[in-house]
Amino acid sequence: MLPLEVIRRAPKILLHDHLDGGLRPATIVELAREVGYRGLPTTDPDDLAAWIRRGADRKSLELYLETFAHTVGVMQERDAIARVAAECVEDLAADGIVYAEVRHAPELSTAGGLSLDEVVEAILDGFRIGSERAATAGRPIVVRFLAVAMRQENRALEVAELALRHRDEGVVGFDIAGPEAGYPPGRFADAFRLLTHASFHLTLHAGEGYGLPSIREALDLGAERLGHGVRIVDDISVDADGRARLGRLAAYVRDRRIPLELCPTSNVHTGLVDSIADYPVDLLRRLRFRVTVNTDNRLMSNVTLSSEFQALDEAFGIGLGEMEWLTINALKSAFAPFDERLRLINEVVKPGYARLRAEESRVVAAGS
């Protein structure tokens, strides 16, 4: 099995990470004190982290989402948002991530009087600060922003227009998040028409808390990636002899190389499967779907991208070779310009894995 330290040193790509799901517990406590937020169940950072993680692991997407009240509660002032964003970048870089797309719903951070634009500007400022700190520490990273609209609200068109206003400043895509059941994204068709006409990138939460109709609708609306998308396995059957048969939707998703933003531990916590060993990533990767591995919410699920890869290695023995394939999948699927993706693949990802494989070979040779 791959040692965690080796996984941490491997260059990694992250496409699905929520800013409000990755705060440092100590930061939540400090910001709560500074901004006067009194809703925390405890002011001890370790106890708070444990409380949030217990709350998230209740086998329900709707219950999982309730834990965000406290992280969002301290993200209502400009300086607080910028701090959270900068620390996010530093934490991702420390985990070996070289490119990340981090998402947040700006409408969740306007209760204190900030405008949508001010929220995005604070996030982008924080990303710049964090990237400078990471580069100084010898861990260069590129971080971009995905603007999210909440599907249970009615501000998608506002957020779409917001994303387009800031597209040249680091906003590279648009997403719809929140509870899937009962809130079809098709009610925001005007927002999707605006974005597709403007040649803007779309990734939609689909196939997490709801099944194939959610995936079909996301694709009909122009989604280039599926946030989670794991319920595509509902359209795949496996015969007694192990032969997989793909339904029309699953075949379409695979044939079109539509990326799946899989978040294994999060999906265990929301009750999709009982354990990582039961997670269908093994089936999907063997069938060569465009699989990517992601964290979703690092605080709520107590994960890093390295720990997610370690869990998959323990369950399925993916090794460095498959880890590199999954990483390149993610970079091919990123919303960064083609030239930037190609540079990262050829100058960072492939050389990084080549070095690790060479080290692995030397260790094996030395022990034989």
N, C-alpha and C positions, 0 to 999 in steps of 0.2 A: 504494500500500500504506500501511497505517496505521503511523505512527512508533511505536516502542515507548513513548516518553514519553507519547503520547496514550493508548495502551492502559493504561498505569499509572495515569493520572489518571481513567480511567473507573471508576465504581463497579461492583464485581464481587461475585458471590456464589459461595461455595465450599461444596460439599456432601460431597465425598469427599477427605479429607486425613488421613493417618495421622500421629499425633503422633510415633511412633517412626521415621517415615520422613522427618522434616523437621528434624532437629537441625542446628545450626551445627557445622561440623567443629571449630572452635576450642573449642566447648563440650564436645564429645566428649573431646578431648584433656585439657582442664582437669578435667573430671569423672572421667575415668579415673585421673588422678593423685590426685585427692582421695579417691576411694572405693577405690583400690587395685586397679582393674581392669587386668590385665596382658595382655589378649588382643589389643590393637591391633597391626596390622601395621606401623604407623609412628606416631610422635608429631608429625609435621609436618602441620599442618592441611590445607595444599594437597595434599600427597601422599596424605593419608588420604581426602580428598574424591575424588581421582582414582581411588584404589584401589577405593573403594566403588562408584563409577559404572561402572568397568570390570566389576566383579563383577556388577552388576545387569543389564548389557546383554549377557546370554548367551542370549537367545532361549528362555528357559524360565521359567515361573512358579516352579517349585520352586527353581531356582538363584537366581532373583531374591530369593526370600524368605530365602536363606541370609545375605544381607548385613546382616540385622537383628540378628545376634548381637551386634554391637558397639554399636549404639545401645541396644538393650535392656540390654546388659551394664552400661551406666552409668546406667540408670534403675531402680535398686533401693533408693534412699534417698529419703526424703520431700523433703528440700530440693533434691535433684537433679531430681526429677520436677517440682516446682513451678517450678524455674528453666527447665527445658525448655518447660513449658507457657506461662510468661510470655513467653519469647523467641519462641515460635511465634506468639502473638497479635501481638507487635510486628512480626514479619516479614510477617505477612499484612496488617496495617494499612498498612505501608509500601508494599505492592504494590497498594493501592487497594481492598482487600476490605472491605466494610462489614458483611457477615454471613457467618459460617462455622460449619460443624458439623465439629468435629475428633474423630477416633475413636482409640481405643486399647483393647487387651485388657488389663484390669487384672491378669489372671492371669500375664502376662508379667513383671510388676514385683514379684512376691512372693518371689523367691528370697532376698532379704535379710532376710526376716522380716516385711515389711509385710502387713497384711491387705488384702483387696480394698477394704474401705471406706476404709482409710487411703490407698490409691493414688488412688481417686477424689477424696477430699477434697484431696489434694495437687494433683491436676490442676485442680480447680475453683478452688483458691486461686491457682494460677499464672495461670489465665485471668483472674481478677479483677485481679491485679497487672498483667498485661500490658495489659488493657483500660484501666486507669487511666493507665498510661504512654502508651498510644496516644492517649487523649483529651487528655492534657496536651500531646502533640506536635501536636495539631490533626488527628488521624486517628481519629475515633470508629469503633468497631467493636463488633459484638455477636458473641460466640462461645459456642456451646453444645457439649455433649459427647455423643458416641454411644458407648455401652458395647459392646465387642466380646467375643465368645466365640470361641475357636479351635476350628475344626471337627474337628481331629485329636485334640482332648482331650475331656474329659467333664465340663466345668464349666458348661455352658450354663445349666442351671437356676439355679445359684448366681449367675451373672452377671445373669440375668434378674431375680432377686430383688434383687440389688444395685442394678440400674438403677431399679427401682421405689422402693427406699428413698430414692434421691437425685433423684427426678423433679422435686421442687419446688425443687431447688438448682441446676439447670442441665443435668441429664441428660435429653435429649429423645428418645432413640431407642436401639434395640438392633440389633446386626449380628452376623453369623457370617462369619468370615474364615479364611484359610488355604488350603491346597491343595484344590481342588474335586474332582479326580478321586479316587474311592475313599472320599470322606468326605461322603456325602449329608447335608444338614441335617435330613432327616426323622427322623433318630435322636434329635433334640432336640425332638420334637413337644410334649412336656410343657412345655417352656419357652415355646414359641410360644403354646400354649393359655393359659398364665398371662398372657402379655403382651397378647394380643388381648382376653382377658376384662377386663383392666384398662384397656382403651382406650389402649394404649401404642403408639408408632410403631415400625415395623419397616422396615429396609432390609437386604437380604442380598446378599453377594457371590454373583453368579451370572452365567453367560454370559461369563466371563473365560477361565479355563483349561479350561472344559468347555462343552459346547454347549447345545442346546435343552432336554434333560431337566433340566439344572440350573435353567434359567429357569422351566420348568413347575413344578418342585417348590417353588421359592421363592415363586411366586405361590400355590400350593396351601396353603402354610404361612402366608400372610397378608402377604407383603412388599408394602409400599406403593411402594417404589422398588427398582430393581435396581442393585446395586453393580457397575459396568461395564456388564453387560447387552449388550455390543456383539455377542455371538454371535447376537443376534436376527436378524441379517442372513442366517443360515443358513436362515431360513424366508422369505426374499425372493428371488425370481428376477427377472431383468431380461431382457426380450426383445431381439432384435436391433434393434428399432426404438426401444429405450430405455424401453419401458413396463414398469413394475414390477408384479409380481404378489405379493401377500402371502398367505402361508399362514395357517392359522387362528390359530396362536399369535401371529404377528406382527400380524395384524389385531386380535386381542384386546388386545395391549399398546398398540397405537396408539389403538384406540377408547376404551379405558379411561384414556387419558392417563397411563399408568404411566411415571414418569420413568426415564430411563437416565442413570446417573452415569458418563459417558464420561471416560476418562483417556487421551488420545491417545498421548503420549510413552511412558508406562508400558506401554501395549499394544504399542508398537513394540519396546520392550526385552524384553518377555516372549515375543516371537516371533509375536504374533497377525497382524501385517502387517509388511511390509518397511520402510515409510516412512510419514510423515504423509500424503504424496500418495496413498497406497493406502488410507488409513484411511476406513472407510465413513461417517464423520460427514456427508459431503456428501450421500450417498444418504439417510440417515436424516433430515437436516434438510429436504431437498427433499420427502420424503414426510410431513413435519410430525409426526414422532414427538416426544415430549416429551424433547428432547435437552438435556442440561446438560454443561458443560465443567468438568473438574476436574484436580487435580494428582496425586492418589494419594500419591506419595512424593517430596517436593521435593528431598531430598538425593540419593536413589538415582538419580533421573532427571534431576537438574540442571535443574529447571524452577521457574518461578513460574506463577501463573495468567495473568499478563500474557504470559509467553513462550509459553504454550500458545495463547492467542488470536492472538499474532503468527504462530505457525507455521500456524494454520488460515487466517489472512488471506493469508499468502504462498501457501498451497496452493490455496485455494478462493475468495479475494477476498471474504471475508464482510463487510468494512466495518463502520462503526459501527452501521448499522441492524440487521444480523443479530446483531452482538455484543450489542446491547440486547435483542433477542428472546431470545437464549440466556440472558442474565442474568435477565430476567423469568421465563423458564422455570424457572430454578433457584430463584428466590425463591418462585414459586408452589408449588414442590415441597418447600420447606423444612418442617421440623417445628416451626417457631415458630408461635405462635398466629396466627390469621387477621388480627386487628387489627394485630399487629406487622408481618406481611408486607405488608399493605396500606399501612401508614404508610411503610415503606421504599421500596415501589414508587413511591408518589405524592410523597414528600417528599425522597427521596434519588436513586433510580435514574433516574426519568424526567427530573427537572430536571438531573441530572448529564450525561446524554446530550444533552439539549437544548442545554446550554452548549457541549459539545464540537462539536456539529453547527454551531452558530452561529459558533464560532471557525473551523471548517473552511470555512464559506461565506465568511467575511471573507478568509481566506487566498487562496481561489480568486479572489475578486473583485479582490483587490489584485494578483494576478498576471496578470489578463486585460487 
